[in-house]
Amino acid sequence: TVDDLPFVAHGLPLAAVRTLSHDLVAALAARKVPAVAFVNEDRLFVPGEVDARIAILTEWLDAGMELGNHTWGHPGLTKTPLAEMEDAVVRGETVTRWLLERRGARPRWFRHPFAQTGTSQGTRDAFEAFLAARGYAVAPFTIEHEDWVFASADAKLAADGDAEGQARLLEAYLANFDARVAFYEERSRALFGREIPQVLLSHANALNARAMPLLLERLEKKGYSFVTLEQALADPAWK
């Protein structure tokens, strides 16, 4: 799964965003990864760039990926009132729903920004009932490797023109990824006595546009194959 479409730009111009997004999609498509990518629709509405940013989403669909809802504005349910959170869901599906309906589909996956599901069971239940009424299932994840931290550092190095620093950071990023995957595999065995289907959370950023082929290659060498989110969540462990 990939969060924060159309892209986490860090001030990049549209032409660069378009190229980097294409590289990220191509890396996933090359290994036939049936990714679900989660959209923040507020990031589409940049003056003079709306059509081009919608075209970025279309490229994900053309490559066989699925789009999900990540809200308008990326608010967290910890501090956002329930009514405002529901509004962010509705505002965050306008373009995505239109793109999917043109292809005979509909948005069916929602991911909570910041993984915040509410400060009480009542809020969580009310929000998930709202999501279900709109046809959404919550998309969880098991592997989170803090790629956004490395991506922020990578963007600063890129702005400074420090290619050598970027190369060192990429090495550290890959090592951290290996360690995180191993940790969550161990947690899987500790909790369930076996390794369950894992759901990886990554973000649409410049670092992953460069690193995704290497990350996927590492997973394949560990013995992973790539399945749909629906297939992964069909495992009894997810109940």
Secondary structure, 3 states (H helix, E strand, C coil): CEEEEEEECCCCCHHHHHHHHHHHHHHHHHCCCCCEEEECHHHHCCCCCHHHHHHHHHHHHHCCCEEEECCCCCCCCCCCCHHHHHHHHHHCCHHHHHHHHCCCCCCCEECCHHHCCCCCHHHHHHHHHHHHHCCCEECCCCEECCHHHHHHHHHHHHHCCCHHHHHHHHHHHHHHHHHHHHHHHHHHHHHHCCCCCCCEEEEEEHHHHHHHHHHHHHHHHCCCCCCCHHHHHCCHHHC
